[in-house]
Structure formats: structure tokens, C-alpha cells
Amino acid sequence: MSEFRKNPVTGRWVIIAPERNLRPHQFGKREKFRHVGSPESCPFCPGNEKETPPEVYALRKPSTPPDSPGWEVRVVPNKYPILDRQAELRWFDRALFKRITGFGYHEVIIETTDHYKTIPEMEIEEIEKIFFTYQKRLNALRGDKRIKYVIIFKNHGEEAGASISHSHSQLLALPFVPPSVEKEIEVVKEFYLKEGNCALCLMLQEEMKGKERIVEKNEQFVAFIPFASDFPFEVWIAPRGHSSSFENLNKEGIRRLAEIYRNVLRRVDSVLERPCYNAVLHTAPFEGEHKEYFHWYLQIIPQITRIAGFEMGSGILVNVAPPEQAADFLRRAEWKK
């Protein structure tokens, strides 16, 4: 039987509409991830550094100059940016028609030198370097007082919005806090004032008791499918101890995150046969009193369903994969390279 469920962190309602005898292959109509192009033509591959704007940061071998081979992870401005870091930040408030100049940063984090390697195929040390680079860019952009929020996300495959298949993620630094983040902060703050505790902390406690929606866990992180997940097989990875900002994660924490992130994506690849997916880092804004009630997490969304008229018109998403059943499929998955 279908039911409405509400997520205590996002404040969103979702309809869980189970299909009889759900099987992951029912989502097989969607396009799977595939590699496009070759290392010779890929602007993200070593030797083609001049095909991108000049790098703003890179983890590279000693004595290798910028914009040359020798890097391990490389960050460059997006060649076709949504926002312009050279623009003057100006606000226009004219009754109904408010606007802001398109100031901001739009960067690409090239995650590996290997054109064909995906996160599930990487060594843990390689994934650690990706997360370390995330931290370096977040801390660097924190120094620009015009920037209020930075979102880091990964589009894996064409169905997820990636135009280049070489493994990469993107960063957008904004001069204001996005409405969805403001709403989430409002929801968790209200919960904290009422319950005296962080909503995600309590959610993790309950999930650890029941375990039916747990996908995997280690000493520092829990991967689970939320009780009111928006999308089929959507997974959240959250620190077990309360923390509002991803930037505060120490070296050991980065390693544990890299381990569970790779393992979850291996499970997703196995069960859903290498789907396209999005991954989004939800971390606190740079400014504001939110440390006690905002809890950061990494969200993974396989692109196996589409949003249609009802969802667009109502703002209520329909999830046809019950979280409990989807988590069971992922727990039992065996990854094969």
C-alpha cells in the first residue's frame, strides 16, 4: 500500500509507492553509464591540459609546472561557466523584479588521470585525494567574503547531466545561500529548538537500531536509504558524530569516507548495472549560527526514474522503490569489476 512519508531533515513529503515484487532490473530502461570519446580527444586527460582554462589548484608531482602532465587531481575553471568570477557583484531590488549579477565561481575537479576509471574502480588513496581537494577549494573560497555557499556535485554519465565521461565533479560558489539549503536549515533548526537535538543525529540513531535501511557502516560513517527518500535507491552517507561542515573532516575521516563512498557505489553499480548517477555534498554555509543543528551528508541519486507532471505540479516526489527493500538489495550486492 502506498503511503506519505516526511523527511525530518529536508522537510519534504514523498509518496512511497511500492511495486509488487520489485526488482532492480525494472529500472533497466534507462541509459547506463558509458565511456564517450578517447584519451586523445578528452580535454581532461594528461597531455591535453591546454584544452582547459589554466588550473587553479592541482595535486601534482614535485617540480612539474602548472598546466602540464604530472598531476593526480586537477581543478580548472569550467570552460563554459554558469557564473563569472570576474563579474562585479551587484544587487538590483526593483519591486517584483529582483536580480543579481552573475558573479560566482564554477570549477571542474578532474578526479583521475585515467580516462576510463570510475570511482568504484579507484584505489582508496585516489578517492582520498579527491575529498582532500574538495576541502582545499572550500577553504580557499571561504576567503572570498562575497561567497556565502559552495555546492560540490558529481554528474556521472549523460543521463545525470555529464557531457564528458572522464571522471570529474564540479563546484559552484554562490553569493547567497540557495533556497533549498535555507529551507533545510529552517527545518532542522525548528526541529532542534523543539527536540533539543540534531534531526540527522536522531535519524542515524533510529536507523542504527532498526538496521533495515542501513546499506553499510564503518567506524565514522553510516550509509543508509532515508525513510522518506525522494528517489529510488537514493543513499545518504553521514558522519556518525555530529558535524556541520565537511571541511572539518580530518585525515582519518577522509579515508573512512573514501572507503564507504567507494563501497556504496560498487553496490549501486552491481544492483542497478552501472547506472548514471548524481552525488551532492550537503555542507553548511560559510556564515551563520547553524553548527548545533546542521549535519553534513553526501547524497547519491541513481538516475533511474524521471520526474513527471504530478511531481512538477505538487512538489511531492513519488518513489516506487521502498527504502527498506532497496537497502536490502544493496546490502546483498556483490561487486564485480
NORLINHU-V61114 format. One record per helix or strand. SS is the DSSP state (@ for helix, = for strand). FROM is the first residue (numbers start at 1). TO is the last residue. If there is no record, write none. Layout:
BEGIN
ss->SS from->FROM to->TO
ss->SS from->FROM to->TO
END
This chain:
BEGIN
ss->= from->3 to->6
ss->= from->13 to->16
ss->@ from->24 to->27
ss->= from->32 to->32
ss->@ from->49 to->51
ss->= from->55 to->60
ss->= from->71 to->77
ss->= from->84 to->84
ss->= from->91 to->94
ss->= from->97 to->100
ss->= from->103 to->103
ss->= from->105 to->110
ss->@ from->119 to->121
ss->@ from->124 to->142
ss->= from->149 to->156
ss->@ from->158 to->160
ss->= from->168 to->174
ss->@ from->179 to->195
ss->@ from->199 to->210
ss->= from->214 to->217
ss->= from->221 to->224
ss->= from->235 to->239
ss->@ from->246 to->248
ss->@ from->251 to->272
ss->= from->275 to->275
ss->= from->277 to->282
ss->= from->297 to->302
ss->@ from->309 to->314
ss->= from->317 to->319
ss->@ from->323 to->331
END
